[in-house]
Amino acid sequence: MKYINLIKIWILKNKIFSSIGAIVLVGILYAVIWGFGGSAQETRYVLANVEKGNIISLVSGAGQVSTSNQVDLKTKVSGDLIYLNAKVGQQVSAGAVIGQVSASTAAYDLETAKLSYQELISVDKDELRAATDALEQAQTNLNNYYVDARTTLASASNDMADVMAGLGDLFGGYLSSSGSGISKIGKEYIDRAEQSWYDSEKLLNTFSKEYRDTSNETNNDTIESIISKANQVANAISQTAKYSKDAVIYLRDYQDGNSTTADEAYTTVSGLVTTSNSTVSSTLAVKNNIVEGKRTLRNADIDLQEIKDGPDVLDLRAKELSLKQKEQAYADYFIRAPFTGVIASVSARKMDAVSSGTTIATLITKQKIAEISLNEIDAAKIKVGQKATLTFDAIEGLTITGEVLEIDLIGTVSQGVVSYKVKIGFDTDDDRVKPSMTVNADITTDMREGVMKVPLSAIKTRGEKTYVEIVSPTETSGDRSIGGVLLASSPESVLVTTGLSNDESIEILSGLKEGDQYIARTIVGTTTKSTSTAPGLLGGSASRTSGSRAFVPK
């Protein structure tokens, strides 16, 4: 005890020397232990051959089974539910009538709109026949008017010539301005009538020349023009006759008294006035008949064409819009399946009084889908159309293939973690799978077939370099086997280029070829460890074990 206390005192007084001594002591102990036990540890390498195979990259997730679509079938109007065709589990086709609300008023309005529309677009045979007859009659009447015009021109031409000749005789006789005893006023009457006669004579001569050039071949438009000119000339001659009659009356009443000559002149001029007025009337009547006949023919042609062409575009569109509105109003009384599916529930009974928006049944699609949630890293690898394998916790042994149908564009953030919902459609249906069941999905994001591959654990990295370790067997007599694993010397490194990988394997693009041996794992003593140093071409050093190098064929 005395010596121990002395040692403690010495250590406290000589701390630096004590620390150095402790370090030296630990080193000696480590050397002793290494000398006895370290040399007994031997490094062994388990080798494998580079093989060709398939590498499949998967993204896994879990979620629930649901249907691709679900909708509540609701009424759009109020009334009594007079028809209901829905039972739980019943399969219905798209458009099938599930229920109907009483619709007597809407049905009447629709039928009225249909009749009105049909009346507008239909061509009545009697109406068409009447319009055709009216057109033909109008054409016949117009042709007759042209015939009348030719006859009237002939008589009017003669009558106008006769009136002008009779008036000329008066101007050479009773209305001669050179007669004795004619007052100034009487002379003014005679001069006005005589000047009118000269003007009318010029018009008549021009007309007569044009009329003489007509024949049976003259077209109707020319005849119409000539009859119009004949009416103009007739009006001018009628005015001349009236002026002449005024002169005769003045001379008779204020100068000649009741002489026989004055009375004869009055009788003559009155007859000429009557004839000229008749010519005006006849030519005007024929002219108006032609104008009216052409208008009637044009209107009859338009009426017939409208019947043939159908209703006016605006009228038709208005009727069509009204009909569609009535059809939609009537359709609202029927509840139809918007898609092919299965009735999941029924919440109404026949003859129930329902209001607009009342749910009568729930329809779901027969096709089921899996809805899984993936984190943002996995979701970035998913594309629509990728294949998936589905399993179910509730149905042991059931595996169904599927395909990615939809990926959420906007993620959901929960406690700082972003997730995206992915919908996977089933390739086949199984009645055992029910909505809301738990489903597990493995989505194939990529695949390589017939490529060279090694286990992921065989790949080593240093910096940006990727390599695989290999060993060469020795031929010294010192080789020995322990438990089927041969002793070997330090490994060598081979640079490789890698491709697709999954949780187990990785594709080798270059650096190794099929059949090459590589270190699958390293055994030191009884403990397996992964080699972290890269001797050879990567630089650095590696510890070597005593004995010869050997390999273990796979």
Number of C-alpha atoms within 10 A of each C-alpha: 5 6 8 9 10 10 11 11 11 13 14 10 11 11 11 10 11 14 12 10 12 11 11 12 12 11 12 12 12 12 13 12 12 12 11 10 10 12 11 10 14 18 22 27 26 21 22 21 17 18 17 17 15 16 23 19 19 22 18 16 18 18 20 17 23 23 18 17 14 17 16 18 22 19 23 19 20 17 18 16 22 15 18 20 15 24 14 13 14 13 16 21 13 11 12 15 17 19 24 23 25 18 19 11 9 18 17 13 15 21 14 14 20 19 11 15 18 12 12 16 15 12 16 13 10 9 12 17 12 13 21 18 14 19 21 15 16 22 19 13 19 22 16 15 24 22 14 19 27 21 12 19 22 13 15 25 19 14 18 25 18 15 23 23 14 17 25 17 13 19 19 12 13 18 27 17 19 11 10 7 10 18 13 9 12 20 18 14 22 26 19 15 23 24 13 18 24 15 14 23 21 12 18 23 13 13 18 17 10 12 18 10 8 14 10 7 6 10 11 18 9 11 20 19 11 21 25 19 20 27 22 19 28 30 20 21 32 26 19 28 29 20 23 30 26 20 26 27 20 17 23 19 13 12 15 17 13 11 11 11 13 20 16 13 20 22 13 16 25 18 16 27 22 15 21 29 18 16 27 22 15 21 26 20 17 24 25 14 19 23 15 16 22 18 14 19 21 15 15 21 18 14 17 21 14 15 19 14 11 14 16 13 9 9 12 15 12 13 19 16 12 16 21 15 14 21 18 12 18 19 16 19 23 22 22 20 23 15 17 17 21 22 25 19 17 19 11 17 17 15 15 15 15 20 16 13 13 17 17 23 24 19 26 23 20 17 18 22 26 30 26 22 23 20 15 14 12 16 19 11 13 20 17 13 13 15 20 23 19 21 18 20 11 13 13 8 8 13 13 15 17 23 22 22 18 16 20 13 9 10 17 15 10 8 5 7 10 16 20 20 19 23 22 29 24 20 15 10 13 11 6 9 17 14 13 13 15 20 21 21 24 18 25 20 16 17 13 15 10 10 17 24 25 24 16 15 15 19 20 20 13 11 5 5 11 16 21 23 24 20 20 15 15 16 10 11 8 12 16 16 12 9 6 10 17 21 26 26 23 19 23 19 21 19 18 16 13 18 14 17 21 16 12 12 21 24 22 23 15 12 13 19 15 13 12 13 23 26 25 21 17 16 18 14 12 10 9 13 10 14 15 10 18 21 17 15 11 16 10 9 11 16 11 13 17 15 17 17 25 23 25 18 12 9
